[in-house]
């Protein structure tokens, strides 16, 4: 009997060691060689590697995320000790970084990250694009695409279509715009006029200082009366869950007004919460909870774990009939328009959650896109913090991962739309004539209404418009999650 117990105990110890090697132990109890790397730094590296090993969508394509790459735990620890820069370790674990995986990232402060996901940033409150008018010169200029209501830019009188050329009386150039415009929290912005694509200083300027700005993604919700047809027009700039109830109220307004058509303007919408996208799709089309809106696909081990833990229905997201209760808000029934047609304004800034609205509704609704081709982001990430197997958050650091962990398909399996969605109707913004949102002569809105009414749409193939100038950067390019699509994971119930 003692021999049997000894054998059982030996096997038990062996299994424990095997599990510890497979999971590389809880992050808070890992060995550290303090001669080469501090204990906390090694903890952070172990956290990065272990979570990427468990959840990263392309884990099978990254040799250094495989257990078989290391002879034993000691060699694995030695590998991690070679990285004093946590961000470099993370980036080295990405699959074809910048080509295939253009979206995974890491932060050293998950509190700031969570604020950013809800539209809370330190900002002057205006969205812009920088362009180069002449490639023989490094001079550049910017134009304002929209201004956040109540922000410093708004209070200073800035508006859509404003052109700026100087910061602190220095001409913007390819080499200085980062330091002058992006890395500066207080400056004087000088403006110019543009006519026939000729830029002329106009001696106007404003002083701006960044503050904590709460950007409401519902920029405009109005009803346009066009030749007797009531058209709902929604300018929506981000899928932010804090505004789900207000979004639902906008659709109640559309219902009360008896709209017959809906134009969804996603031209500057880089994405956001997948759950919010499900709510928006339900507001547009249906609250039938038996119909599938999208399906999620993970790496094989994580998918097996999720199926075993939650069942196969875990991967299916259906249309919703209510906005779920949160700590701050009650459960709210969804106001649905039950539309069979949708018109979506798109550009090269329309990404991720915006694209799954198009993709997810395509099997059910006649979706017409107007504008230019979308980004082509069919994958989603999740915020992963350093919890141990007991559900305790590591108090030693605030690092968090935002890796791509899944790709999303619609109800008929369509995914991998890497080239984005080409418009059915091509239309482009003209920076010399950026009219306010909702103006019936605004280029993209006019093209959409012309299409709805059956009128011929202007031939934009010959329009110089914005394409006359080389794009340098957009303001959202400097926000890490600017084209993010994310889901919420319960970090305490993930794989051990």
N, C-alpha and C positions, 0 to 999 in steps of 0.2 A: 504493500500500500504506500509506504514511504517513497519507494522508487517511482511509482506512478505519479504521486504528488510532485516529486522532484522534476519529472519529465514535463508535467503540465505547467509547473512554475517556470521551467526553462523556456518552454514554448511561449508562455505568456510574456516573459521578458523579451524574447526575440521579436514578438509581434509589436510590443511597445516601441522597441528600437526601430523597427521597420517603419512604423507609422510616423515616428519622430523624424526619420530621414526623409520620408515622402513629403511631409508637411514642413520640414525644417523647423519644428518646434514653435511654441508660442513666442511671439516677438519680444515679450517682456522678460523672458527667461533664457536668452541665448548667450552662448559663450562669447567672450570678447578678448581679443589680443590688444591690450591697451598700449602696447609698444608701437603698433602701427595705426590703430584707429580707436577713437574713444568708444566706450561701451554704448553710449546713446547713438552715436553715428552708425555703429554696426547694427544696432536695433533697427534703425531707420532703413538701412540697406536690406536687412532680412525681411522687413515688412514689405518693401518694394518688390523684392524678388518673389517672395511667397505669394503675394496677391496677384502679381502678374502671372505666375505659374498656374494659379488656380482659375483665373477669370478671363485672361486676355483672349480675345477672339481668335487671333492668329498664333496662338501658343505653339502649335505644331510646326510653324515656319521659323521659329527662333531657337536655334540649337542651344543657346545658353540658358534657356528656360526649361530644359529637359534634365531630369535627374541623371540620366545616363551620361550626361556631359561631364559629370564629376565622379571620380573614383570612390569618394567617401565624403562624409560630412566635413572633414577637415579641409579637403580641397575646395569644397563649396565655400566655406568660411574664408579661405585664403583668396578666392575669387572676389568675394564681397569686400574684403579688406583692401583690395586694389582700387577702390573708388572712394575718394574723400569728397567728391562732388556727387550728391544724391541725384541731381537732375541729369547728370551725364550717365549714371548707371541706368536710370529710367529710359533715357533716349536710346541707349545702346541695346535695350531689350525690346525695342519696337521693330516691327516687321517692315523693312524697306521704308524707313522713316522719311517722310516728306514726299514719297511717291505713292505707296499703297496706303500706309497709315500717316495721314496728314493731320490727324485730329487728337490723338492721345496726348495728355499733358499731366503735369504734376505741380502741386503748390505747397508752400511751406506754412500756409495759414488757412485752414479750412473754414474759419469764420468769415474771412474776407471773401472766400469763394462762394459761400452760401449767400452772402449779401449780393454778390454780382449776379447770381442766378435769378435774384428777385428784382434786378434792375437798379440796385443801389450801388452807385459808384461815385468816386471823387471826380467831378467833371464840371466843365463850363456849360454843358447841356446843349451842344449842337452836333449834328452828324454831318460829316463832310467827306469830300473826295479831293485828293490832290492830283493834279495833272500837269504834264509838261507840254507847253504849246509848241516848242521848237527844239528838236533833238540836237541842234547844233549849239545849244546853250543849256547850262544846268539850272536855269531859272525855272521855277514852278509857281503855280498858283492854286488856290483852293476855291471850291464853291460849296455853299451850304445846301444840304439836301432837306433837312428839316431841323426845327428847333424844339427842344423839350419845353413844354409849357411850365412857366414858373421858375425856370432855370436862370442863371446869370445871363446867358445869351439872350433869352427871351426878354428879361427885364432891361437889357441894354438896347432892345429894339431890333435885334438881328432877325432875319427872316429867310425863308427858302428862296434860293436864287442869288443871295449875296455872294459876291466874289471878293476874296481877300488875297493880298499879295505880299504883305509884310507883317512881321512880328517884332515888336519893340524897335520899329523903324529899320529893320534889316530885311532885305529882299529874301524871300524864301528860295532855297536852292535844294538840289538833290542832297548835298552834303550837310546842310544845317537844319533841315526841317524837323528832324528827330529831336534835337536839343532845344530848338526854339518853340516848337508847337506841341510836341508829345511829352517831353520830360519837364515841362514848365507849368507850374500851377498858378501862375499869375503873369499876365502880359497885356500889351496893347496890340490890338489887331487893326491893321490898316486895309481899307477896301479900294476896289476899283470898279469901273464900269466896263461892260463888254458889249460890243456891237459889231456885227459881221465878223465875229471871232477875233476882233481887235480889242486888246485890253488896255484901258487907260486909267491911271490913278485918279481918284476923285476927291482926295483930301478928307475923306471921312474915316473915322476911327472910333474904337470903343476900348475901354479897359475892362478886362475880365479876370476874375479870381475863382478858381475851382472851389466848389462846395460839394457836400454829399447830396447827390441828385437821385431822386426816386422817379425813374422814367415809367410812365404809364404806357404800356404797349398799345393800348387802344387809342390811337392817335385821332381818329375821326370815325364816328358812326352817324350817318345822316341818310336822308331819303331824297333822292333826286327825282323830280317829276319831269320826264322827258316825253313830250308829245303824248301826254295822257298815261304813260306807263310809269308806275312807281318802282324805282330801282333802289334797293338798299346798297349803300356804299360803305364798306368797312376798311379803313386803313389800319393794318395790324402789324406791329413792328417787332413782336417777340412773344414766344409762348411761355409766359410767366404765370406760375400757378397762383400767386397772390392775387391775381386779377381775374380768376376764373368766374367768380360771382358777378363781377362787373361786366364781363364778356357776356354772360348769360342774360344780364339785364339789357344789354344792347340788342340781343335777339328778341327779347320781349318787346322792345320798342319797335323793331322791324315788324313783328307780328301785329302789334297794335295799329301800325300804319298801313297794314295790308299790302306789303310790297309784293311785286310779281316776279322780280328778278333780283339777283344778288351779285354784286361785284366785290370780290375779296382782293384787296390790294396788298400783296406780299412782296412788293418790289425791294424793300429794305429789311425783310424779315429773315434773320439768319438761323432761326430755329429756337429750340428750348425744350420744354417738358413734353415728353411723349403723352403723358396723361392729359395734359391740356389739349394736345392735338386730338385725342379721342373725344374729349368734351366738345371741341369745336366742330369736328366732323358730325357728331350727333346733333348739334344745334342746326347744322346745315341740312342734313339728310334725314336722320331717323333716330328714334330712341328705342328701336326694336333690339332688345338685348339678346336675341337669338341669332343676329347677323354678325358675321366676323368682319372686323375692320382691318386688323393686321395680325401677323404671326411673327414671333421672335425666334431667332436662331442663334445658339451659343456654341462655344467650343464643346467637343464631345464629352469630356469628363464633367464639366459644369452642367451641361444639359442633362446628363444621366443623373447627377445629384439632384437637380431641380425636379426632374420627373419622378424620381423615387420619393422625394420629400413632399412634393405638392401635387403630383399627378400630371398627366399629359395636358390638361386644360390650362396649365400655368402659362403655356406659350401662346395662347390665343387671347387676343384682346377684342372684345365685342363692343358694339355701339353701347353707349350708356344712356340710362334714363334719369340719372341724377348725379349731381356733384357730391362727392363723398364728404362726410363730416370731417372737420379738422379740429384741432385744439381751440381754434378761434372762431370757427364758423359752423353753423348747423348744416345738415343735409338739405340740399336744394334741388327740386325737380328741374330738369333741363327743358328750356324753351326751344322747341325744334320747329324749323320752317318747313320740313318735309319737301325739300326742293328736288326736282329731277334734273335741273340745269344749274351750272355754276360757272362763273367767269372769273378767272384768276389772273391778276397782273403780276408778271414775273420779270426778274432781271438776273444778272450774274451774281447778285447778292441774296437771292432766294435759295435757302438751303435747309437741309435736314428735316426738322419737324414741319416746315412749310411744304417740303416735297412729299412727305408721307400723307399730307392732306390730299394732294393731287393723286398720288399713287393709290392711297387707300380708298378714295371715293370713286376712282375710275371704273371699277366693276359695277357700280350702282348708279352713278350720276354722269350725265354728259358734261364733262369738264373741258372748258375751252380756255387755253392759256394765251395771254396776249402780252407781248413784250419781247424779251430775249431769253436765251437758254439758262436754265437754273444750274446750280453748282454741281449736283450729282453726289450728294452725301446720303448714303443708304444705311449707315451704321450709327449706333448709339453708344453712349458711355454711361458710367455710373460713378458717383463719388464713393470712394472706398477709403475708410479711415482705419486706424490701427487698433482694432479690437482684438482681444485674445479670445480663446475658446470658451471662456466663461462670460463673455459679454462685457468685459471691462475695457474702457477706452484708455489707451496708453497715455499717462499724464506727462510723459517726458518730452513730447513734441506735438506739433500741430500739422505735420505733413499729411497730405491726402493725395490719392491718385485719382485721375479722371481718365482711365483707359477705355478704349473701345472694347466692349464686351459682347456685343450682339449686332446682328444685322436684321433688318426688318423687311418683311414681305407683305404684300396685300393678300386678300382672301383667295386669289387665284395663283399665288406663289410668285408674283413678279417682284424681283429685287435686283440688286447689283446694277442699278441705273447709274453707272459711273460717269456717263456723259451728260447726266441731267435730263431735264425734259425740255425739248425744243418747243417753241411757241407755235401754236396753230396760226396765229396772226403776229407777224413781226412788227414791232413798234419800238422806237427808241426815244429816250429823253433828249431834249435839246437844251444845253446849258445856257444858251442865250435867251431862253424863254421858259424858265422854270416857274410856271404859274402855281398858285396855291393849290393844295389838295382840295378836291371837290369842285374846282373851276371846270366847267364843261368844255373849255378849250385847252385844258392841260393835256399834253400830248398823249400820254398813255391812257388816260381816262377817255379822251375823245375817240381814240382808236377803238376802245372797248365798246363804247356806246354806238359808234358807227357800225361795228360788227353786229351788235344786238339788233339794231334797226334795219339791218340788211343793206346798209349803204356801203359803197366802195371805200376801202381803207386806203389812206395815203400810201404810196410806194416809198417805203423807208429805205430801200436798198440804195437810193441815190442821195439820201440825207446825210450830210456830214456829221451833224449832231455831235454827240460826245465822242464818237469814234475819230474825230479829227485830231484829238489829243491823246498822247500816251498816258495811261493811268500810272501813277506813282504809288498811291496807297489810299485806302479808305480809313476813316477813323476807327471803325470796328476791327480793322486788322491789328490794332494794338491792344485789343482786349482778348485775353487767352481763349475765352469760351465763345468767341464771336459767331462761330457757325456750329455751335454745340447742339446736339440732340441727346437728351439724357433721360434715364429712368431712375426711379428711387428704389434703392435696395435696402433691406433691413440688415445693416452690417453685423448685427448680433446673431443673425441666423444664417450666415453664409457658410461655405465649406470650412471645415476646421483647418 
